[in-house]
Amino acid sequence: MKKDLLRIIDANANRSREGLRVCEEVARFVLDDGRLTGQFKNLRHTISRNIKKFPGVPKTLLESRDSRADVGRRVLSPSSRKNYKDVFFANIQRVKESLRVLEEFSNIFSQSLSNDFAGMRFKVYELEKEVIARL
């Protein structure tokens, strides 16, 4: 697999799991909801399992990573988050966007894998609606 493609997969796998972890913490500590906490956690683990389905992963992902030279690292947006609702909203958006990227690029290898990421993205839409309604 080409290094640039591996970097895309690696960055978006990390981004989606990190965002889900933040959302999981909101469900756990703000909403005190074990069911929602478990659903966010399950999605994180499902992403990890699916990432391992790419050829040569995880070793090739780590080898392709070049965080220091990543031009996106220098593109920072000022934070306007004032409360945990803002934090949740920013992170759930990050998750949806990164799952869409994984869906698109996994389609190069496997329609089934792409469909799995699409299914996760739609699950995130449902979770987002439920959590926002409660916040």
C-alpha positions in Angstrom: 0.0 0.0 0.0 1.2 3.5 -0.8 2.6 5.5 2.1 0.3 8.5 1.5 -2.8 6.2 1.6 -1.5 4.7 4.8 -1.0 8.1 6.4 -4.6 9.0 5.6 -5.9 5.8 7.1 -3.7 6.2 10.2 -4.6 9.8 10.8 -8.3 9.2 10.5 -8.3 6.0 12.5 -6.6 8.0 15.3 -8.9 11.0 14.9 -12.1 8.9 15.0 -11.0 6.9 18.1 -9.8 10.0 19.9 -13.1 11.8 19.2 -15.1 8.8 20.3 -13.1 8.7 23.6 -14.0 12.3 24.4 -17.7 11.6 23.6 -17.5 8.5 25.7 -16.3 10.6 28.7 -19.2 13.0 28.2 -21.7 10.1 28.3 -19.9 8.5 31.3 -19.3 11.5 33.5 -21.7 14.2 32.4 -24.7 12.1 31.5 -23.8 9.2 33.8 -25.2 6.8 31.2 -23.7 3.4 31.1 -25.5 2.3 27.9 -24.3 5.3 25.9 -20.8 5.0 27.4 -20.7 1.4 26.2 -21.9 2.3 22.7 -19.2 4.8 22.3 -16.6 2.4 23.6 -17.9 -0.4 21.3 -17.5 1.9 18.3 -13.9 2.7 19.3 -13.1 -1.0 19.5 -14.9 -1.7 16.2 -12.9 0.9 14.4 -9.7 -0.7 15.8 -10.8 -4.1 14.6 -11.6 -2.8 11.1 -8.4 -0.9 10.8 -6.5 -4.2 11.2 -8.3 -5.5 8.1 -6.2 -3.2 5.9 -3.2 -5.0 4.2 -0.1 -5.0 6.4 -1.7 -3.2 9.3 -0.8 -2.2 12.0 3.0 -2.3 11.4 2.7 -0.4 8.1 0.6 2.3 9.6 3.2 3.0 12.2 6.0 3.0 9.7 4.1 5.4 7.4 3.4 7.9 10.3 5.4 11.1 10.1 3.8 13.4 12.7 6.7 15.9 12.8 6.5 16.6 9.1 2.7 16.6 8.8 1.7 19.9 7.3 -1.7 19.6 8.9 -0.1 19.7 12.3 0.6 23.4 11.8 -3.0 24.3 10.8 -4.6 25.0 14.1 -8.0 26.5 14.7 -8.7 28.7 17.7 -10.9 27.0 20.3 -14.3 28.5 21.0 -15.4 25.8 23.4 -17.1 27.1 26.5 -18.6 24.0 28.0 -18.9 20.2 27.7 -21.7 20.6 25.1 -19.3 22.4 22.8 -16.6 19.8 23.5 -19.0 17.0 22.7 -20.2 18.7 19.5 -16.7 19.4 18.2 -15.6 15.8 18.8 -18.7 14.1 17.3 -18.2 16.2 14.2 -14.5 15.0 14.1 -15.7 11.4 14.4 -18.2 11.7 11.6 -15.8 13.3 9.3 -13.0 10.8 9.9 -15.4 7.9 9.5 -16.4 9.3 6.1 -12.7 9.5 5.1 -12.2 5.9 6.3 -15.3 4.8 4.4 -14.1 6.4 1.1 -10.5 5.2 1.3 -11.3 1.7 2.5 -13.5 1.3 -0.6 -10.2 1.1 -2.6 -9.6 -2.3 -0.9 -12.9 -3.6 0.1 -16.5 -2.7 -0.4 -17.4 -4.7 2.7 -15.0 -2.7 4.8 -16.3 0.6 3.3 -19.8 -0.5 4.2 -18.7 -1.2 7.8 -17.4 2.3 8.2 -20.6 3.7 6.6 -22.6 1.8 9.1 -20.5 3.2 12.0 -21.0 6.7 10.7 -24.8 6.3 10.7 -24.6 4.8 14.2 -22.7 8.0 15.2 -25.5 10.1 13.7 -28.0 8.3 16.0 -25.8 8.7 19.1 -25.2 12.4 18.4 -28.9 13.1 18.2 -29.5 11.2 21.5 -26.7 12.9 23.4 -27.4 16.4 22.1 -31.0 16.1 23.2 -29.9 15.2 26.7 -27.3 17.9 27.0 
